[in-house]
Amino acid sequence: MHIDLPEKRYYSIGEVAKAFDVNTSLIRFWEKEFAVIKPKKNATGNRKFTPEDIKNLQFIYHLVKERGFTLEGAKTHLKEEKQKTLNNFEIINKLEGIKAQLIKIKSQL
């Protein structure tokens, strides 16, 4: 899944939910379930997600929504094979981004 978010230091939960096309409640739920998601909170308590949080959310989304892992299975997978699978996921994600750009260029021709 390729998400289009502008380059920023922090993203609001609404921006993140819209990019993943899910409810904000699902993002909050995943935050509680997965320790790798640690958004910062401002003085009013609003969550601010970093680009690293976005990468982790993309990986969790991939495991749960696209590959059909259960939450427990995704947690186990994150703990055991995180680095190997994350590297493969990042390569696939970059290739999907390149594919999307090429399709866009093709449609403009």
N, C-alpha and C positions, 0 to 999 in steps of 0.2 A: 504494500500500500504506500503510495506516494502522497504525502501531505504538503500543501502549500501554505507555509507560514512565513511571514517576512522575517528577515534577520533582526532579532531583538535580543536584548539581554534577559528579559522576563516576559512571560505570557500569562494572561489572566486565564482563569478556569473556563470562562466562556469562549475565549479564542481556541483553547485546546479542545474543548468539547465540539465546537463547530468544525474544526479541522478533521477530527476523527469521526464526525457525524454520529455522535452519541450524546446521551444526556450528561449533564454535569454531575448528577448523582453517581453515575458509573465511574467517573474519574475520581470522585471522592471515595467510593468504595474500593477501587483499586489502590488508592493511596493508603488506605487502612490495611489492605491485604498484603501488599508487596512493600517490603522494607526499602527497596531500591528507589522508590519514588518519594522524594523528600522536598516538596515545594517550600519555599520560604513564605512567611506570612508577614504582611505589613502591620502597621499599628492598629488598623481596624479589623485585622484578622483575615483579610482577603489573601487567597493563595496566589503566589507568583511562581510559575514554573520556569526553570532554566532550560536551555537547549539540551543539557544532559538528561533532565527529567523527560523531555519530549522523546529523546532516543529510547529511553527505557519504556515509556508508554507505547511507542511504536512496536517495540519488541514484544511487550506483553499483549498488545492488540493482535499482533501476528500469531502468537502462540494460541491465544484463547479464541479469537474470532475466525482467523483464517485456517489454522491447522487443527482446531477443535480440541485443544487441551482443556482439561478441567482446571480449576484454579489451583488445586493441590498439585496436579501434574505440572502446571506452569511454574509453580514455586520450586518444585523439585528440579525441574529442568534448568531453571535459572541458577540454582545453587551448584548443580553438578557440572553442567556443560556450558556455562555462560560464555566464557571467552571464545571457545571454538564456534559456537552457534552464533554469537553476536558478530563475530568477524564475517561469517557467511551471510548473515542478515544484512550487514552494512554494505557488502558488495552487491547483493541483490537489490537493495534499496537504491544504490547509486545507479545501477544499470537501468532500473525502472525510471529513474529521473531522466537519464539520457534518452531513453526510449520516448518518454513524454515530450521532451524537447524536440526530438527528431520528427515526431508526428506533427507537432505544432509547426515546424518549419515546412514540412511537406504540404500541410494544408494551406500555408501562405503562398506557396508557389503556384 
